[in-house]
Amino acid sequence: VDFSPTGTEFASGSYDRSVRVWGAQDGRSRTVYHTKRMQRIFCVRISADSRFVATGSDDTNVRLWKAKANEKLGPLLPREVSKAQYSEALVERHKHLPEVRRIARHQHVPKSILKAKYKKDIMKKSIKRKDANRRKHSKPDSHEKKPARQERVWKVE
């Protein structure tokens, strides 16, 4: 994990062979990078100007990624700059529409990561169902329902 110099975003690399760029206040990653040939990622660095993310992986390769996937490299013509600003303004203006929100949030991830997510969701649902059945078929007030955020808290000082 590495934070950008501005502190507004950070990058993370993981054993599932993906690199993610997160906003510091967001609950989900903004950008996901992956390749078929890349192995587990051991180190991640964000450049000083926050434009690039460098990763080192198990296959002894160092890869350089753009921090914003849709950002063009090199000098831009004034027409290209105004087009990019207009596109961002349109998305910002219509972000409340479900279609625009769905397109803006879409991220392509590898099949292995999707399968792991689905398995985890199935496990969560079964634990939830088991807990509900336990509460339903036991004495009243013998099993309290805890919020998910408090379940993992062991000790508060």
VONUPA-983948 format. One record per residue: residue number from 1; z, y, x of N, C-alpha, C, CB in turn. Coordinates in steps of 0.02 Angstrom, whole numbers, padded with zeros to 5 digits. Glycine has a CB too. Layout:
<recs>
   i    nzz    nyy    nxx   cazz   cayy   caxx    czz    cyy    cxx   cbzz   cbyy   cbxx
 NUM      Z      Y      X      Z      Y      X      Z      Y      X      Z      Y      X
...
</recs>
This chain:
<recs>
   i    nzz    nyy    nxx   cazz   cayy   caxx    czz    cyy    cxx   cbzz   cbyy   cbxx
   1  00000 -00059  00042  00000  00000  00000  00000  00062  00045  00061  00000 -00048
   2 -00040  00112  00025 -00041  00174  00061 -00051  00232  00013 -00097  00174  00115
   3 -00011  00285  00022 -00016  00345 -00020 -00065  00394  00010  00053  00378 -00029
   4 -00098  00431 -00033 -00144  00484 -00009 -00102  00541  00018 -00192  00508 -00066
   5 -00131  00582  00061 -00094  00639  00088 -00069  00688  00034 -00137  00677  00138
   6 -00105  00692 -00021 -00083  00736 -00075 -00027  00707 -00116 -00142  00753 -00120
   7 -00019  00641 -00114  00033  00608 -00152  00016  00595 -00225  00096  00648 -00149
   8 -00046  00610 -00245 -00065  00601 -00314 -00095  00533 -00329 -00115  00654 -00334
   9 -00111  00495 -00278 -00138  00428 -00288 -00120  00383 -00230 -00215  00430 -00297
  10 -00126  00317 -00241 -00114  00270 -00188 -00161  00211 -00195 -00041  00247 -00187
  11 -00170  00174 -00141 -00214  00116 -00140 -00174  00055 -00125 -00272  00125 -00089
  12 -00193 -00002 -00154 -00158 -00064 -00142 -00209 -00120 -00131 -00109 -00082 -00200
  13 -00193 -00165 -00086 -00234 -00224 -00074 -00191 -00284 -00088 -00262 -00224 -00002
  14 -00222 -00339 -00109 -00181 -00396 -00127 -00213 -00462 -00107 -00168 -00396 -00202
  15 -00175 -00515 -00119 -00199 -00582 -00103 -00253 -00606 -00152 -00141 -00631 -00102
  16 -00263 -00571 -00208 -00316 -00592 -00253 -00384 -00563 -00232 -00300 -00569 -00325
  17 -00387 -00537 -00171 -00449 -00512 -00139 -00477 -00451 -00174 -00500 -00567 -00138
  18 -00434 -00408 -00198 -00457 -00346 -00230 -00420 -00286 -00201 -00448 -00349 -00306
  19 -00453 -00229 -00203 -00424 -00166 -00181 -00423 -00121 -00243 -00465 -00132 -00122
  20 -00366 -00091 -00256 -00359 -00048 -00315 -00336  00021 -00294 -00311 -00078 -00366
  21 -00364  00072 -00327 -00343  00141 -00316 -00309  00163 -00380 -00404  00188 -00297
  22 -00247  00186 -00374 -00205  00204 -00431 -00190  00278 -00430 -00139  00164 -00430
  23 -00183  00308 -00489 -00155  00375 -00494 -00079  00367 -00493 -00179  00411 -00560
  24 -00044  00415 -00463  00028  00408 -00456  00064  00406 -00523  00056  00466 -00414
  25  00037  00437 -00574  00069  00438 -00640  00038  00390 -00690  00067  00508 -00667
  26 -00014  00354 -00670 -00050  00310 -00716 -00019  00241 -00717 -00124  00306 -00697
  27 -00027  00206 -00773 -00002  00139 -00779 -00053  00086 -00760  00021  00127 -00849
  28 -00114  00105 -00747 -00166  00057 -00729 -00208  00086 -00673 -00210  00040 -00791
  29 -00243  00041 -00639 -00283  00064 -00582 -00345  00102 -00606 -00304  00004 -00538
  30 -00365  00150 -00565 -00422  00191 -00582 -00487  00158 -00558 -00416  00260 -00550
  31 -00484  00125 -00500 -00543  00093 -00471 -00524  00026 -00443 -00574  00138 -00416
  32 -00568 -00024 -00450 -00557 -00091 -00423 -00617 -00109 -00379 -00547 -00145 -00479
  33 -00604 -00130 -00317 -00657 -00152 -00272 -00646 -00225 -00255 -00658 -00108 -00207
  34 -00700 -00262 -00250 -00696 -00333 -00230 -00765 -00356 -00207 -00670 -00377 -00288
  35 -00766 -00406 -00164 -00828 -00439 -00146 -00815 -00513 -00142 -00856 -00412 -00078
  36 -00867 -00553 -00147 -00858 -00625 -00144 -00837 -00648 -00075 -00923 -00661 -00164
  37 -00861 -00614 -00023 -00847 -00636  00045 -00779 -00613  00071 -00900 -00611  00091
  38 -00749 -00563  00039 -00687 -00536  00065 -00629 -00584  00052 -00672 -00467  00031
  39 -00586 -00590  00101 -00527 -00633  00095 -00466 -00591  00077 -00515 -00672  00161
  40 -00407 -00621  00083 -00346 -00585  00065 -00339 -00521  00107 -00285 -00630  00076
  41 -00314 -00469  00076 -00309 -00404  00109 -00239 -00395  00135 -00328 -00347  00060
  42 -00235 -00376  00199 -00170 -00368  00232 -00151 -00295  00242 -00171 -00403  00297
  43 -00199 -00249  00250 -00181 -00180  00262 -00230 -00133  00226 -00178 -00164  00337
  44 -00203 -00076  00205 -00242 -00026  00169 -00223  00042  00196 -00230 -00030  00092
  45 -00272  00085  00207 -00260  00154  00229 -00306  00200  00190 -00271  00162  00306
  46 -00280  00259  00172 -00320  00311  00140 -00334  00364  00193 -00284  00341  00078
  47 -00396  00388  00196 -00414  00438  00247 -00376  00503  00235 -00490  00450  00247
  48 -00377  00546  00286 -00339  00609  00282 -00367  00656  00228 -00341  00644  00350
  49 -00432  00651  00214 -00460  00694  00161 -00461  00659  00093 -00531  00715  00181
  50 -00433  00601  00087 -00427  00562  00025 -00494  00543 -00005 -00387  00601 -00026
  51 -00546  00539  00035 -00612  00520  00010 -00627  00446  00021 -00665  00562  00042
  52 -00594  00414  00069 -00610  00345  00085 -00546  00302  00089 -00647  00341  00152
  53 -00556  00237  00077 -00502  00188  00084 -00526  00135  00133 -00482  00156  00014
  54 -00487  00124  00185 -00504  00072  00235 -00459  00012  00223 -00497  00100  00309
  55 -00489 -00048  00225 -00450 -00109  00215 -00462 -00158  00271 -00467 -00142  00147
  56 -00411 -00196  00288 -00417 -00250  00337 -00399 -00315  00302 -00372 -00238  00399
  57 -00441 -00365  00310 -00430 -00427  00273 -00422 -00487  00320 -00488 -00440  00225
  58 -00409 -00544  00290 -00395 -00606  00326 -00455 -00629  00367 -00375 -00660  00277
  59 -00515 -00609  00348 -00576 -00630  00384 -00591 -00584  00443 -00635 -00632  00336
  60 -00543 -00545  00465 -00546 -00500  00523 -00599 -00446  00516 -00559 -00540  00586
  61 -00612 -00425  00455 -00660 -00370  00443 -00622 -00309  00420 -00713 -00391  00392
  62 -00648 -00252  00440 -00623 -00188  00414 -00678 -00159  00370 -00604 -00138  00473
  63 -00660 -00145  00308 -00709 -00118  00261 -00689 -00048  00241 -00716 -00164  00199
  64 -00740 -00007  00228 -00729  00062  00208 -00756  00071  00137 -00763  00112  00257
  65 -00714  00095  00091 -00731  00104  00021 -00725  00178  00003 -00686  00060 -00024
  66 -00762  00200 -00047 -00754  00267 -00073 -00693  00268 -00119 -00818  00292 -00111
  67 -00652  00320 -00115 -00593  00324 -00158 -00613  00334 -00231 -00547  00381 -00135
  68 -00667  00371 -00242 -00695  00378 -00310 -00762  00344 -00309 -00701  00454 -00331
  69 -00769  00291 -00347 -00829  00249 -00343 -00893  00286 -00362 -00820  00189 -00387
  70 -00889  00332 -00410 -00950  00364 -00433 -00966  00428 -00394 -00944  00381 -00506
  71 -00928  00444 -00342 -00939  00504 -00303 -00997  00492 -00254 -00875  00524 -00264
  72 -01043  00540 -00250 -01099  00534 -00203 -01076  00556 -00134 -01159  00577 -00227
  73 -01106  00526 -00083 -01092  00545 -00015 -01145  00593  00010 -01089  00483  00031
  74 -01126  00633  00060 -01173  00680  00089 -01175  00745  00051 -01242  00650  00092
  75 -01217  00791  00076 -01221  00857  00043 -01255  00850 -00025 -01259  00908  00087
  76 -01229  00887 -00074 -01256  00886 -00141 -01293  00950 -00156 -01201  00874 -00193
  77 -01347  00945 -00193 -01383  01004 -00216 -01342  01038 -00270 -01454  00985 -00242
  78 -01351  01103 -00278 -01313  01137 -00331 -01324  01107 -00400 -01332  01211 -00333
  79 -01384  01083 -00412 -01399  01051 -00477 -01358  00987 -00485 -01475  01036 -00482
  80 -01350  00948 -00432 -01310  00887 -00436 -01236  00903 -00447 -01319  00846 -00372
  81 -01211  00955 -00415 -01142  00975 -00424 -01129  00996 -00496 -01123  01033 -00377
  82 -01175  01036 -00524 -01166  01059 -00594 -01172  01000 -00642 -01217  01113 -00612
  83 -01215  00952 -00628 -01222  00893 -00671 -01158  00852 -00671 -01281  00850 -00649
  84 -01128  00842 -00612 -01066  00804 -00607 -01009  00840 -00644 -01047  00794 -00534
  85 -01005  00905 -00637 -00954  00944 -00672 -00964  00940 -00748 -00954  01017 -00650
  86 -01027  00943 -00770 -01042  00939 -00842 -01023  00870 -00869 -01116  00954 -00854
  87 -01038  00818 -00831 -01022  00750 -00853 -00946  00741 -00859 -01050  00698 -00804
  88 -00909  00766 -00810 -00836  00761 -00814 -00808  00801 -00873 -00804  00786 -00748
  89 -00838  00860 -00886 -00815  00901 -00942 -00829  00866 -01009 -00850  00969 -00941
  90 -00887  00832 -01014 -00903  00796 -01076 -00853  00739 -01088 -00974  00767 -01072
  91 -00838  00702 -01035 -00790  00647 -01042 -00722  00675 -01062 -00785  00606 -00977
  92 -00701  00729 -01031 -00636  00760 -01046 -00635  00786 -01118 -00621  00818 -00997
  93 -00690  00814 -01140 -00693  00842 -01208 -00691  00789 -01262 -00756  00883 -01216
  94 -00723  00732 -01249 -00729  00679 -01300 -00686  00618 -01284 -00801  00659 -01308
  95 -00635  00625 -01243 -00595  00567 -01223 -00555  00538 -01280 -00549  00587 -01167
  96 -00547  00574 -01335 -00509  00549 -01392 -00549  00499 -01434 -00486  00606 -01436
  97 -00615  00497 -01426 -00657  00451 -01464 -00650  00380 -01436 -00732  00473 -01461
  98 -00645  00330 -01480 -00634  00261 -01456 -00690  00235 -01410 -00627  00215 -01515
  99 -00752  00253 -01425 -00807  00228 -01384 -00804  00257 -01313 -00875  00245 -01416
 100 -00790  00321 -01308 -00786  00354 -01243 -00725  00327 -01204 -00782  00431 -01250
 101 -00669  00317 -01239 -00609  00291 -01207 -00622  00220 -01180 -00550  00290 -01256
 102 -00658  00179 -01219 -00672  00110 -01197 -00717  00110 -01135 -00706  00071 -01254
 103 -00768  00152 -01134 -00813  00156 -01077 -00777  00182 -01016 -00874  00200 -01094
 104 -00735  00233 -01025 -00699  00263 -00968 -00648  00215 -00938 -00665  00327 -00990
 105 -00618  00172 -00979 -00566  00126 -00955 -00594  00061 -00928 -00518  00111 -01010
 106 -00659  00047 -00939 -00687 -00018 -00920 -00689 -00025 -00844 -00757 -00026 -00948
 107 -00666 -00083 -00821 -00669 -00100 -00750 -00694 -00171 -00743 -00598 -00092 -00716
 108 -00741 -00181 -00698 -00765 -00249 -00685 -00720 -00282 -00633 -00839 -00249 -00662
 109 -00691 -00338 -00651 -00649 -00375 -00604 -00676 -00446 -00598 -00574 -00375 -00627
 110 -00662 -00481 -00544 -00687 -00549 -00535 -00659 -00596 -00587 -00670 -00574 -00465
 111 -00696 -00650 -00598 -00677 -00699 -00648 -00609 -00731 -00633 -00730 -00753 -00653
 112 -00594 -00741 -00570 -00530 -00772 -00552 -00471 -00728 -00572 -00528 -00787 -00477
 113 -00479 -00663 -00565 -00425 -00617 -00584 -00418 -00615 -00660 -00438 -00546 -00557
 114 -00474 -00615 -00696 -00472 -00617 -00769 -00438 -00680 -00795 -00541 -00611 -00798
 115 -00455 -00737 -00765 -00425 -00800 -00786 -00350 -00800 -00774 -00457 -00859 -00749
 116 -00329 -00773 -00717 -00257 -00769 -00702 -00222 -00724 -00752 -00246 -00743 -00630
 117 -00255 -00670 -00773 -00226 -00624 -00822 -00218 -00660 -00889 -00270 -00561 -00830
 118 -00269 -00697 -00910 -00265 -00733 -00974 -00210 -00785 -00972 -00333 -00765 -00990
 119 -00204 -00821 -00916 -00150 -00870 -00911 -00082 -00838 -00915 -00156 -00909 -00845
 120 -00074 -00781 -00883 -00011 -00745 -00885  00004 -00721 -00956 -00011 -00685 -00836
 121 -00047 -00697 -00992 -00037 -00677 -01061 -00015 -00735 -01105 -00101 -00646 -01088
 122 -00046 -00793 -01095 -00027 -00853 -01133  00046 -00871 -01119 -00073 -00912 -01117
 123  00066 -00868 -01056  00135 -00884 -01038  00183 -00834 -01070  00144 -00884 -00962
 124  00166 -00770 -01069  00210 -00720 -01101  00217 -00732 -01175  00182 -00649 -01089
 125  00161 -00748 -01209  00163 -00762 -01281  00206 -00823 -01297  00093 -00772 -01309
 126  00201 -00874 -01256  00240 -00934 -01269  00315 -00921 -01258  00217 -00993 -01224
 127  00332 -00882 -01207  00402 -00864 -01196  00429 -00823 -01254  00411 -00825 -01129
 128  00388 -00776 -01278  00408 -00735 -01335  00418 -00777 -01397  00355 -00681 -01348
 129  00372 -00824 -01410  00377 -00868 -01468  00438 -00913 -01463  00313 -00911 -01475
 130  00451 -00939 -01403  00509 -00981 -01393  00574 -00943 -01404  00508 -01011 -01322
 131  00576 -00881 -01380  00635 -00839 -01390  00646 -00823 -01464  00629 -00775 -01349
 132  00591 -00809 -01500  00596 -00794 -01572  00621 -00856 -01610  00528 -00771 -01600
 133  00595 -00915 -01593  00619 -00976 -01625  00692 -00990 -01610  00577 -01036 -01603
 134  00713 -00976 -01549  00783 -00987 -01529  00828 -00942 -01570  00793 -00973 -01454
 135  00808 -00879 -01580  00849 -00833 -01619  00849 -00852 -01693  00823 -00761 -01611
 136  00791 -00876 -01718  00785 -00893 -01788  00828 -00954 -01807  00712 -00907 -01806
 137  00834 -01003 -01761  00868 -01065 -01777  00937 -01071 -01745  00825 -01123 -01755
 138  00968 -01016 -01728  01035 -01018 -01700  01081 -00974 -01743  01036 -00996 -01626
 139  01144 -00974 -01726  01193 -00934 -01764  01175 -00860 -01758  01264 -00948 -01738
 140  01191 -00823 -01810  01178 -00751 -01806  01217 -00718 -01749  01195 -00717 -01873
 141  01186 -00672 -01716  01215 -00634 -01660  01232 -00675 -01599  01276 -00598 -01684
 142  01209 -00737 -01594  01223 -00776 -01534  01171 -00763 -01480  01225 -00851 -01550
 143  01111 -00744 -01499  01058 -00726 -01452  01033 -00656 -01468  00999 -00778 -01454
 144  01049 -00609 -01425  01026 -00541 -01434  00955 -00533 -01407  01074 -00491 -01401
 145  00918 -00490 -01439  00851 -00474 -01414  00857 -00415 -01367  00801 -00459 -01472
 146  00835 -00424 -01304  00836 -00370 -01255  00767 -00341 -01248  00862 -00396 -01186
 147  00762 -00276 -01238  00696 -00246 -01222  00670 -00275 -01156  00701 -00168 -01218
 148  00605 -00279 -01150  00574 -00309 -01091  00593 -00274 -01027  00498 -00309 -01099
 149  00602 -00209 -01029  00619 -00172 -00969  00690 -00186 -00946  00610 -00097 -00980
 150  00733 -00206 -00992  00803 -00219 -00974  00815 -00292 -00957  00848 -00198 -01030
 151  00768 -00336 -00973  00777 -00408 -00959  00786 -00422 -00885  00718 -00447 -00985
 152  00750 -00386 -00843  00750 -00400 -00772  00804 -00361 -00733  00683 -00385 -00743
 153  00842 -00321 -00768  00895 -00283 -00735  00957 -00326 -00731  00910 -00216 -00774
 154  00982 -00338 -00671  01040 -00381 -00662  01105 -00341 -00659  01032 -00422 -00598
 155  01101 -00283 -00628  01162 -00245 -00619  01146 -00171 -00617  01198 -00267 -00554
 156  01185 -00133 -00654  01177 -00061 -00654  01241 -00030 -00626  01162 -00033 -00726
 157  01233  00013 -00576  01292  00043 -00545  01300  00114 -00565  01288  00039 -00469
</recs>
